Amino acid sequence: MAMDLVSLIMKFLTPEMIGRLASALGLDRTTTSSAIEAAVPGLLAALAGVATKPGGPQKLADAAKQETATLDKFASMLGTSGQASIVERGSQMLTSLLGKGDQNALANAVGTYSGLGSTAGGSLLSALAPVVMSTIARQQGVLNAGNIANLFASQKDNIAGALPSSFGRMLSGTGLLDTLGDAARRTVGAGGEATRAAAASVARTIDDTRRSAVAAPAATNWLLWAIPALVIAALLLWLLAKPTEQVVQQGVTTAQNLTVGGIDLGKQVTDSINTLQSTLTDITDPASAQAALPRLREATAQIDKVSGMVGQLSDVQRKVLAGLVNPMMSTLNQLFDKVLAIPGVAEVIKPTVDTLKAKLATLVA
């Protein structure tokens, strides 16, 4: 049976290990588990991209050699002075391999998907990076550029298959999934496939009903009246599926083309929402809410700027933008509700939050 790198890493990250890691980083266990489900394949997708670049496989091989023994001592380092060392080493490794921009993009996506926020998402990725590289070192045996390149080339389908579809859509405009090619597009478009399958099922039912009606006696020809209703149902499913399908397909290739007046609206709104999530996560009482107001107002101003330029986008571009924003709104609204429920906080930030919600609503309308 072929090796599945994602499964090997997740096998090491048992519920007990995840609990210890969450406790060591000061994070909620359930939220951390959700974040890891996205972070591991997301990180491997990013590293697969490194493996296709000149000199990239050798850099990966060198990084893996440095982490050969990490799996054996990882658990014992959590909650001790060695924890800071492994997180810092992981952060430096990711900066070296991915570059700061891709590292931040991945951290923002993990933080947004799970609700941890970008800062905690970055810390979690930094802690996981040595684990990932140590797993590669343990399984690969001979660590050289050729073996590493072949390893990642063989793992594309496994990595893409492990990506949660909504998380994949968050990464679709970053370039981090480009190396996975069609495998990533299939994952990102999984929701559209499900809807099309439902429509096909209705179509088959229509055909079966038509044949039954024709073969039945006149007294049972009421079935003929059911056919128009089923046709309408199928048509509605098709109409609902088509815009979503178009957005998903376009999102992989045109999310980066949401530029108006030299401003990338997709990046602008994604960065603003990531900032919002991080800012809201830091609010624990009225004092921290007051300190967060300038950042909340700045994010509001940036989103307002995007909102004012949406009218210059084409219909397809607006759907792509909505496709970027929609997956993040559930987590963001949960954060709004959680923060506003803290005694004394609503009095400080509710007017700003209400304005934010109104501005964001214009982006997904």
Contacts in CASP RR format, 6 or more apart in sequence:
PFRMAT RR
TARGET T0000
AUTHOR 0000-0000-0000
METHOD contacts of the structure
MODEL  1
MAMDLVSLIMKFLTPEMIGRLASALGLDRTTTSSAIEAAVPGLLAALAGV
ATKPGGPQKLADAAKQETATLDKFASMLGTSGQASIVERGSQMLTSLLGK
GDQNALANAVGTYSGLGSTAGGSLLSALAPVVMSTIARQQGVLNAGNIAN
LFASQKDNIAGALPSSFGRMLSGTGLLDTLGDAARRTVGAGGEATRAAAA
SVARTIDDTRRSAVAAPAATNWLLWAIPALVIAALLLWLLAKPTEQVVQQ
GVTTAQNLTVGGIDLGKQVTDSINTLQSTLTDITDPASAQAALPRLREAT
AQIDKVSGMVGQLSDVQRKVLAGLVNPMMSTLNQLFDKVLAIPGVAEVIK
PTVDTLKAKLATLVA
2 154 0 8 1.000
3 139 0 8 1.000
3 154 0 8 1.000
4 155 0 8 1.000
4 158 0 8 1.000
5 44 0 8 1.000
5 135 0 8 1.000
5 136 0 8 1.000
5 139 0 8 1.000
5 151 0 8 1.000
5 155 0 8 1.000
5 158 0 8 1.000
5 159 0 8 1.000
6 40 0 8 1.000
6 41 0 8 1.000
6 44 0 8 1.000
6 155 0 8 1.000
6 158 0 8 1.000
6 159 0 8 1.000
6 162 0 8 1.000
7 158 0 8 1.000
8 135 0 8 1.000
8 139 0 8 1.000
9 40 0 8 1.000
9 44 0 8 1.000
9 131 0 8 1.000
9 132 0 8 1.000
9 135 0 8 1.000
10 36 0 8 1.000
10 40 0 8 1.000
12 71 0 8 1.000
12 131 0 8 1.000
12 135 0 8 1.000
13 21 0 8 1.000
13 36 0 8 1.000
13 40 0 8 1.000
13 131 0 8 1.000
15 33 0 8 1.000
17 74 0 8 1.000
17 75 0 8 1.000
18 29 0 8 1.000
18 32 0 8 1.000
18 33 0 8 1.000
18 36 0 8 1.000
19 29 0 8 1.000
19 32 0 8 1.000
19 33 0 8 1.000
20 75 0 8 1.000
20 78 0 8 1.000
21 32 0 8 1.000
21 78 0 8 1.000
21 124 0 8 1.000
21 127 0 8 1.000
22 28 0 8 1.000
22 29 0 8 1.000
22 31 0 8 1.000
22 32 0 8 1.000
22 33 0 8 1.000
23 29 0 8 1.000
23 78 0 8 1.000
23 79 0 8 1.000
24 78 0 8 1.000
24 79 0 8 1.000
24 83 0 8 1.000
25 32 0 8 1.000
25 120 0 8 1.000
25 123 0 8 1.000
25 124 0 8 1.000
25 127 0 8 1.000
27 116 0 8 1.000
27 120 0 8 1.000
27 124 0 8 1.000
31 114 0 8 1.000
31 115 0 8 1.000
31 116 0 8 1.000
32 114 0 8 1.000
32 116 0 8 1.000
32 124 0 8 1.000
34 113 0 8 1.000
34 114 0 8 1.000
35 110 0 8 1.000
35 111 0 8 1.000
35 113 0 8 1.000
35 114 0 8 1.000
35 115 0 8 1.000
35 116 0 8 1.000
35 121 0 8 1.000
35 124 0 8 1.000
36 124 0 8 1.000
36 128 0 8 1.000
37 164 0 8 1.000
38 109 0 8 1.000
38 110 0 8 1.000
38 113 0 8 1.000
38 114 0 8 1.000
38 163 0 8 1.000
38 164 0 8 1.000
38 167 0 8 1.000
39 110 0 8 1.000
39 121 0 8 1.000
39 124 0 8 1.000
39 125 0 8 1.000
39 128 0 8 1.000
40 128 0 8 1.000
40 132 0 8 1.000
40 162 0 8 1.000
41 159 0 8 1.000
41 160 0 8 1.000
41 161 0 8 1.000
41 162 0 8 1.000
41 163 0 8 1.000
42 106 0 8 1.000
42 110 0 8 1.000
42 159 0 8 1.000
42 163 0 8 1.000
42 167 0 8 1.000
42 171 0 8 1.000
42 176 0 8 1.000
43 106 0 8 1.000
43 125 0 8 1.000
43 128 0 8 1.000
43 129 0 8 1.000
43 132 0 8 1.000
44 132 0 8 1.000
44 152 0 8 1.000
44 155 0 8 1.000
44 159 0 8 1.000
45 159 0 8 1.000
45 160 0 8 1.000
45 163 0 8 1.000
45 171 0 8 1.000
45 176 0 8 1.000
45 177 0 8 1.000
45 179 0 8 1.000
45 180 0 8 1.000
45 184 0 8 1.000
46 97 0 8 1.000
46 98 0 8 1.000
46 102 0 8 1.000
46 106 0 8 1.000
46 176 0 8 1.000
47 60 0 8 1.000
47 97 0 8 1.000
47 98 0 8 1.000
47 132 0 8 1.000
47 152 0 8 1.000
48 152 0 8 1.000
48 155 0 8 1.000
48 156 0 8 1.000
48 159 0 8 1.000
48 179 0 8 1.000
48 180 0 8 1.000
49 152 0 8 1.000
49 176 0 8 1.000
49 178 0 8 1.000
49 179 0 8 1.000
50 56 0 8 1.000
50 59 0 8 1.000
50 60 0 8 1.000
50 97 0 8 1.000
50 98 0 8 1.000
51 57 0 8 1.000
51 60 0 8 1.000
51 148 0 8 1.000
51 149 0 8 1.000
51 151 0 8 1.000
51 152 0 8 1.000
51 153 0 8 1.000
51 179 0 8 1.000
52 149 0 8 1.000
52 152 0 8 1.000
52 179 0 8 1.000
55 145 0 8 1.000
56 97 0 8 1.000
56 145 0 8 1.000
57 145 0 8 1.000
57 146 0 8 1.000
57 148 0 8 1.000
57 149 0 8 1.000
57 152 0 8 1.000
58 144 0 8 1.000
58 145 0 8 1.000
58 148 0 8 1.000
59 96 0 8 1.000
59 97 0 8 1.000
60 97 0 8 1.000
60 133 0 8 1.000
60 136 0 8 1.000
60 148 0 8 1.000
60 152 0 8 1.000
61 143 0 8 1.000
61 144 0 8 1.000
61 145 0 8 1.000
61 147 0 8 1.000
61 148 0 8 1.000
63 93 0 8 1.000
63 96 0 8 1.000
63 97 0 8 1.000
63 133 0 8 1.000
64 133 0 8 1.000
64 134 0 8 1.000
64 136 0 8 1.000
64 137 0 8 1.000
64 140 0 8 1.000
64 143 0 8 1.000
64 148 0 8 1.000
65 137 0 8 1.000
65 143 0 8 1.000
66 93 0 8 1.000
66 133 0 8 1.000
67 130 0 8 1.000
67 133 0 8 1.000
67 134 0 8 1.000
67 137 0 8 1.000
68 134 0 8 1.000
68 137 0 8 1.000
68 138 0 8 1.000
69 134 0 8 1.000
70 86 0 8 1.000
70 130 0 8 1.000
70 131 0 8 1.000
70 133 0 8 1.000
70 134 0 8 1.000
71 131 0 8 1.000
71 134 0 8 1.000
71 135 0 8 1.000
71 138 0 8 1.000
74 86 0 8 1.000
74 130 0 8 1.000
74 131 0 8 1.000
74 134 0 8 1.000
77 83 0 8 1.000
77 85 0 8 1.000
77 86 0 8 1.000
83 127 0 8 1.000
86 127 0 8 1.000
86 130 0 8 1.000
87 123 0 8 1.000
87 126 0 8 1.000
87 127 0 8 1.000
88 126 0 8 1.000
89 130 0 8 1.000
90 126 0 8 1.000
90 127 0 8 1.000
90 129 0 8 1.000
90 130 0 8 1.000
91 103 0 8 1.000
91 122 0 8 1.000
91 126 0 8 1.000
91 129 0 8 1.000
93 129 0 8 1.000
93 130 0 8 1.000
93 133 0 8 1.000
94 103 0 8 1.000
94 125 0 8 1.000
94 126 0 8 1.000
94 129 0 8 1.000
95 103 0 8 1.000
98 106 0 8 1.000
102 174 0 8 1.000
102 176 0 8 1.000
103 122 0 8 1.000
103 125 0 8 1.000
104 118 0 8 1.000
105 171 0 8 1.000
105 174 0 8 1.000
105 176 0 8 1.000
106 122 0 8 1.000
106 125 0 8 1.000
106 171 0 8 1.000
106 174 0 8 1.000
106 176 0 8 1.000
107 118 0 8 1.000
107 119 0 8 1.000
107 121 0 8 1.000
107 122 0 8 1.000
107 125 0 8 1.000
108 118 0 8 1.000
108 270 0 8 1.000
108 271 0 8 1.000
108 274 0 8 1.000
109 167 0 8 1.000
109 170 0 8 1.000
109 171 0 8 1.000
109 174 0 8 1.000
110 116 0 8 1.000
110 121 0 8 1.000
110 122 0 8 1.000
110 124 0 8 1.000
110 125 0 8 1.000
110 167 0 8 1.000
111 117 0 8 1.000
111 118 0 8 1.000
111 120 0 8 1.000
111 121 0 8 1.000
111 122 0 8 1.000
111 274 0 8 1.000
111 277 0 8 1.000
112 118 0 8 1.000
112 170 0 8 1.000
112 273 0 8 1.000
112 274 0 8 1.000
112 277 0 8 1.000
112 327 0 8 1.000
112 328 0 8 1.000
112 331 0 8 1.000
113 164 0 8 1.000
113 166 0 8 1.000
113 167 0 8 1.000
113 170 0 8 1.000
113 327 0 8 1.000
113 331 0 8 1.000
114 121 0 8 1.000
114 331 0 8 1.000
115 277 0 8 1.000
115 281 0 8 1.000
115 331 0 8 1.000
115 334 0 8 1.000
115 335 0 8 1.000
116 124 0 8 1.000
116 281 0 8 1.000
117 274 0 8 1.000
117 277 0 8 1.000
117 278 0 8 1.000
117 281 0 8 1.000
118 274 0 8 1.000
118 275 0 8 1.000
118 277 0 8 1.000
118 278 0 8 1.000
119 278 0 8 1.000
119 281 0 8 1.000
120 281 0 8 1.000
136 148 0 8 1.000
136 151 0 8 1.000
137 143 0 8 1.000
140 147 0 8 1.000
140 148 0 8 1.000
140 151 0 8 1.000
141 147 0 8 1.000
156 179 0 8 1.000
156 180 0 8 1.000
156 181 0 8 1.000
156 183 0 8 1.000
157 183 0 8 1.000
159 180 0 8 1.000
159 183 0 8 1.000
160 177 0 8 1.000
160 180 0 8 1.000
160 181 0 8 1.000
160 183 0 8 1.000
160 184 0 8 1.000
160 186 0 8 1.000
160 187 0 8 1.000
161 183 0 8 1.000
161 187 0 8 1.000
163 171 0 8 1.000
163 177 0 8 1.000
163 184 0 8 1.000
163 187 0 8 1.000
165 187 0 8 1.000
165 188 0 8 1.000
165 189 0 8 1.000
165 190 0 8 1.000
165 191 0 8 1.000
166 327 0 8 1.000
168 177 0 8 1.000
168 184 0 8 1.000
168 187 0 8 1.000
168 188 0 8 1.000
169 188 0 8 1.000
169 248 0 8 1.000
169 251 0 8 1.000
169 323 0 8 1.000
169 324 0 8 1.000
169 327 0 8 1.000
170 324 0 8 1.000
170 327 0 8 1.000
170 328 0 8 1.000
171 177 0 8 1.000
172 184 0 8 1.000
172 188 0 8 1.000
172 251 0 8 1.000
172 252 0 8 1.000
172 255 0 8 1.000
173 251 0 8 1.000
173 252 0 8 1.000
173 255 0 8 1.000
173 256 0 8 1.000
173 324 0 8 1.000
175 256 0 8 1.000
177 184 0 8 1.000
177 188 0 8 1.000
177 252 0 8 1.000
178 184 0 8 1.000
184 252 0 8 1.000
185 249 0 8 1.000
185 252 0 8 1.000
186 193 0 8 1.000
188 248 0 8 1.000
188 251 0 8 1.000
188 252 0 8 1.000
189 245 0 8 1.000
189 248 0 8 1.000
189 249 0 8 1.000
191 244 0 8 1.000
191 248 0 8 1.000
192 241 0 8 1.000
192 244 0 8 1.000
192 245 0 8 1.000
192 248 0 8 1.000
195 237 0 8 1.000
195 240 0 8 1.000
195 241 0 8 1.000
195 244 0 8 1.000
195 245 0 8 1.000
196 241 0 8 1.000
196 245 0 8 1.000
198 237 0 8 1.000
199 234 0 8 1.000
199 237 0 8 1.000
199 238 0 8 1.000
199 241 0 8 1.000
202 230 0 8 1.000
202 233 0 8 1.000
202 234 0 8 1.000
202 237 0 8 1.000
203 234 0 8 1.000
205 230 0 8 1.000
206 227 0 8 1.000
206 230 0 8 1.000
206 231 0 8 1.000
206 234 0 8 1.000
209 223 0 8 1.000
209 226 0 8 1.000
209 227 0 8 1.000
209 230 0 8 1.000
210 227 0 8 1.000
212 223 0 8 1.000
213 220 0 8 1.000
213 221 0 8 1.000
213 223 0 8 1.000
213 224 0 8 1.000
213 226 0 8 1.000
213 227 0 8 1.000
216 223 0 8 1.000
243 319 0 8 1.000
246 316 0 8 1.000
246 319 0 8 1.000
247 319 0 8 1.000
247 320 0 8 1.000
247 322 0 8 1.000
247 323 0 8 1.000
250 316 0 8 1.000
250 319 0 8 1.000
250 320 0 8 1.000
251 320 0 8 1.000
251 323 0 8 1.000
254 316 0 8 1.000
254 317 0 8 1.000
254 320 0 8 1.000
255 266 0 8 1.000
255 320 0 8 1.000
255 324 0 8 1.000
256 264 0 8 1.000
257 317 0 8 1.000
258 264 0 8 1.000
258 265 0 8 1.000
258 266 0 8 1.000
258 313 0 8 1.000
258 317 0 8 1.000
258 320 0 8 1.000
258 321 0 8 1.000
259 265 0 8 1.000
260 309 0 8 1.000
260 312 0 8 1.000
260 313 0 8 1.000
261 309 0 8 1.000
263 305 0 8 1.000
263 309 0 8 1.000
265 306 0 8 1.000
265 309 0 8 1.000
265 310 0 8 1.000
265 313 0 8 1.000
265 321 0 8 1.000
266 306 0 8 1.000
266 321 0 8 1.000
266 324 0 8 1.000
268 302 0 8 1.000
268 305 0 8 1.000
268 306 0 8 1.000
269 302 0 8 1.000
269 303 0 8 1.000
269 306 0 8 1.000
269 321 0 8 1.000
269 324 0 8 1.000
269 325 0 8 1.000
269 363 0 8 1.000
270 324 0 8 1.000
270 328 0 8 1.000
271 302 0 8 1.000
272 299 0 8 1.000
272 302 0 8 1.000
272 303 0 8 1.000
272 306 0 8 1.000
273 299 0 8 1.000
273 303 0 8 1.000
273 325 0 8 1.000
273 328 0 8 1.000
273 332 0 8 1.000
273 360 0 8 1.000
275 295 0 8 1.000
275 298 0 8 1.000
275 299 0 8 1.000
276 296 0 8 1.000
276 299 0 8 1.000
276 332 0 8 1.000
276 335 0 8 1.000
276 356 0 8 1.000
277 328 0 8 1.000
277 331 0 8 1.000
277 332 0 8 1.000
277 335 0 8 1.000
279 292 0 8 1.000
279 295 0 8 1.000
279 296 0 8 1.000
279 299 0 8 1.000
280 292 0 8 1.000
280 332 0 8 1.000
280 335 0 8 1.000
280 336 0 8 1.000
280 338 0 8 1.000
280 339 0 8 1.000
281 335 0 8 1.000
282 288 0 8 1.000
282 292 0 8 1.000
283 289 0 8 1.000
283 292 0 8 1.000
283 339 0 8 1.000
283 342 0 8 1.000
283 345 0 8 1.000
283 349 0 8 1.000
284 342 0 8 1.000
285 342 0 8 1.000
285 344 0 8 1.000
285 345 0 8 1.000
286 342 0 8 1.000
286 343 0 8 1.000
286 344 0 8 1.000
286 345 0 8 1.000
286 347 0 8 1.000
286 348 0 8 1.000
289 339 0 8 1.000
289 342 0 8 1.000
289 344 0 8 1.000
289 345 0 8 1.000
289 348 0 8 1.000
289 349 0 8 1.000
290 348 0 8 1.000
292 349 0 8 1.000
293 348 0 8 1.000
293 349 0 8 1.000
293 352 0 8 1.000
296 349 0 8 1.000
296 352 0 8 1.000
296 353 0 8 1.000
296 356 0 8 1.000
297 352 0 8 1.000
299 356 0 8 1.000
300 352 0 8 1.000
300 355 0 8 1.000
300 356 0 8 1.000
300 359 0 8 1.000
303 356 0 8 1.000
303 359 0 8 1.000
303 360 0 8 1.000
303 363 0 8 1.000
304 359 0 8 1.000
306 363 0 8 1.000
307 359 0 8 1.000
307 362 0 8 1.000
307 363 0 8 1.000
310 318 0 8 1.000
310 321 0 8 1.000
310 362 0 8 1.000
310 363 0 8 1.000
311 318 0 8 1.000
313 321 0 8 1.000
321 363 0 8 1.000
322 363 0 8 1.000
322 364 0 8 1.000
322 365 0 8 1.000
323 364 0 8 1.000
325 360 0 8 1.000
325 363 0 8 1.000
325 364 0 8 1.000
326 364 0 8 1.000
329 360 0 8 1.000
329 364 0 8 1.000
332 360 0 8 1.000
336 353 0 8 1.000
336 357 0 8 1.000
339 345 0 8 1.000
339 349 0 8 1.000
339 353 0 8 1.000
340 346 0 8 1.000
340 349 0 8 1.000
340 350 0 8 1.000
340 353 0 8 1.000
END
